[in-house]
Each structure stands twice: as C-alpha cells, then as structure tokens.
Amino acid sequence: MLDELGISTETLEFIDKEEESLSEVFREIDKNCKMNSLKVLSAFHKYNVSEGFFNSTTGYGYNDFGRDNIEKIFAEVLDGEDALVRSQFISGTHALTVALFAYLRPGDTMLSITGLPYDTLHEVIGIVPNNSSLASFGVKYDQVDLIDDDFDYEGIKEYLKNNKVKLIEIQRSKGYSTRKSLTIDKVEKAIKAIREVDSEVIIMVDNCYCEFVESKTPLIVGADIMVGSLIKNLGGGIAPNGAYIAGKKELVDLAGERLTCPGEGREVGPTLGINKSILQGLFFAPSVVCSAMKTAILTSKVLEDMGYNVEPKYNDCRADIVQNIIFGNEEDLVKYVQGIQAASPIDSNSLPMPWDMPGYEDKVIMAAGAFTQGSSIELSADGPIRAPYIAYQQGGLTYEYGRLGVARAIENLRK
Ligand SMILES: *Cc1c(COP(=O)(O)O)cnc(C)c1O
C-alpha cells in the first residue's frame, strides 16, 4: 500500500522518529482542543440544539429557526454579541468585502495596521484599481506596517492622533507574506494602544485560519468585529461553504443589510439544507484544528531537519494553522506541492502546475485534493511563484492523513 502511495519505508521511519520528539508539543495542542470543545458543547447546550435546527428553508428564507440559532451559537463560541453565519457568503474575501462596504462611507478612511492586506483584498480596497473598489466610492486607504513581526504600537497611536480613521483592519494570519502571524496577546496589546487614543474607531479582525488555534478570541480582547471563512477552521471540513461576521450587534446587523438588501437584512437568506452541516462542522472544528496544527508541527520539524528554513518552528507559539516552508527555488516548491496533491483523497492523480489565479498577482501553484472545492482546512499547500519560493501549507482533517501527506511530499523532494 505504501508503494502505491509512493512512500518508502525509509521515509516513514524517518517521520516516526521525528514524531517521537513532538509528544510534549502535541500535548499542549490537545489541551487547547479540550478547552475549545468545552466551549462549543456548552454553546450547543445553552441554545438547546435539537433536530428541528436541521430543518431547511428555501426561497426568501424567512423564519429559519435553525439559522437564527446557529448565529447565536457562533456568537457564543466567538465571545461576540451576535454573528452573521451564511452560505450566501462565497468566501472569506466576500465576507470581509461585505463588512468593509457595510462600515465605510465615502470620505472615510480605512487603516490597515498589519501592512499590506491579503492579496484578494487589493482590488476590493482599490490598492489595485477596480471600478467597484472602495476607492472608487471615495473611501481612502492607508496602512501602518509591522515592525519585526509585531505591531508598530507608537506608529499606530501617532497616526490616530493626527488622522480621523473610521475602521482599522488587523489581519492576523500572514497571508502570502513572510511575516509571522499575530497571536492573540499581540492583538490585545494593539487594541489597548488604539483605545488609548481613539474610542470610536471600528476595529475589525481578519481572523482567517486563526479560530480555535488559541482559546481566546479577538472579541474577548476588545475587537469590535471579526471575520472568517467556513471552508477554513470553523467549518471543521464539514460545512460545504459560507463565512461568518461576528461581534457587536449593530455592526453585525449592518453587515446583514449589505449582504442582502437594506430593509431585508438578516431576515432573509434560505439555508437550503445546510444547517446540520454547519453545526456538525462547528462541533468537529476544535478537533480538526488540532489535527491541522499537529500536521503543521510535524511538517515544520521534518522539513527543518531536512535543511529547509521553516516558519514557525515546531516549538514556536502558533497563531494560525499555516506552515511556511521556504524552499529557495521553484523546483523544490513545485515538487513538494505536487507531493501533497498526490497523497490527497480527491484528485490524487492530478498534477498541479503554476497558473494565473483570479485575485492573485503572481502565478500560484496549489495542491487542493479536497472534498470541498478550495477548502483549506483540508490538507492543502500553495505558493506564489516568486522568491523565496515559499510553500504555505495548511489543514489536515485528521493528523493521520496529514502525516501521510507530508510523507508523500518529502518523498518527492528526496527523489
Ligand atoms: C484565506 C484568507 C482570506 C480569505 O480567503 P478566501 O479564499 O476568500 O476565503 C482572507 N485573509 C486571510 C489572511 C486568509 O488567510
């Protein structure tokens, strides 16, 4: 069977040996999983989840009892007053876009305090010109860059003293950059710094890839609103699509008015039979995130010992489920990503190649042999074809499959 999968016994023995040194790190991950599982289960109990929640609506989607309760449960789990959890969100980018267009008005300024935002937001904001961007509506954009992978606390305060800002965006996960992702402790410090000089500015967190990696959420440390995708962490690999916006009630309501129409807002939105999958996904999510983290940690250890630069290191504090491997050359990057695809449950016989993906500026290679298209809580790896040729790997529905994926990918490198 290993032969058929393209994994040698030497490779597997090497991985087994590396694994032995990870038990302590894995124990910490398990602790976090226990905490988040407790949180999810108690939210299920608080709202008395029952089979009736799995009923569906069609058409306008009025009076969807399950949907309305799902939103309360997400709010509870994320420490928010309220949440909008909808399959009408196409992606994380779409939910972020809805939020930005809901809060920003012509003449307002949006400030990113984590440097350049995620690639797909460039056209949304108007950093890359687009006739439907926020900039085309007269919304201004500015940014304060990170310093040594941490917030520029003084720079942020200085900026806010001199400029009226409507909304601050904090992107925790690194996206396609080489910086570190931002832990909740750092986010908390940044929010404190912001509040010293501005009590009104809306603080919005792009929390993609960060849910359940730590037990604290951005909302508990003072963010006003947070956004993430259901085909990442919180969907647990079960939600078929969708995203969420959670936080202050009035901000969640505003996002509802923008997602559908002013006047109809959150009252509409048919669930078309997915309520059960959303709830089941949330139920599995703490454990799935734990598997994804263990897969990332194993990857980090193994690839570092093979001589590659990795970030984070296996024993670093993690803020998200993303593992960077810095290959330094295109060939190794491509081989590794192709190896991840080859060990996927779906489309294992496809050979990924670099291509021009909509929304991204460089060619990108992606391994995504997933049950759900584009789902990156499932083991996936991708990288823009630009120096220093970094693979961004994330996901792993179970650690055992994640481990086989890593084994197959390093087999490609060793050949
Ligand atoms: C994944 C991600 C997004 C949203 O991406 P989609 O593919 O549109 O869901 C936004 N920001 C960050 C940091 C991400 O990792």
The ligand as a MOL file (V3000), in Angstrom:
LIG
                    3D

  0  0  0     0  0            999 V3000
M  V30 BEGIN CTAB
M  V30 COUNTS 15 15 0 0 0
M  V30 BEGIN ATOM
M  V30 1 C -7.9760 32.7380 3.3740 0
M  V30 2 C -7.8290 34.1300 3.8040 0
M  V30 3 C -8.7410 35.1080 3.4190 0
M  V30 4 C -9.9590 34.8310 2.6020 0
M  V30 5 O -9.7340 33.9840 1.5670 0
M  V30 6 P -10.9270 33.2410 0.7900 0
M  V30 7 O -10.1730 32.2780 -0.0380 0
M  V30 8 O -11.6040 34.2930 0.0220 0
M  V30 9 O -11.8050 32.6040 1.8000 0
M  V30 10 C -8.5400 36.3890 3.8690 0
M  V30 11 N -7.4920 36.6960 4.6590 0
M  V30 12 C -6.6040 35.7820 5.0450 0
M  V30 13 C -5.4670 36.1710 5.9300 0
M  V30 14 C -6.7290 34.4680 4.6470 0
M  V30 15 O -5.8690 33.5490 5.0450 0
M  V30 END ATOM
M  V30 BEGIN BOND
M  V30 1 1 1 2
M  V30 2 1 2 3
M  V30 3 2 2 14
M  V30 4 1 3 4
M  V30 5 2 3 10
M  V30 6 1 4 5
M  V30 7 1 5 6
M  V30 8 2 6 7
M  V30 9 1 6 8
M  V30 10 1 6 9
M  V30 11 1 10 11
M  V30 12 2 11 12
M  V30 13 1 12 13
M  V30 14 1 12 14
M  V30 15 1 14 15
M  V30 END BOND
M  V30 END CTAB
M  END
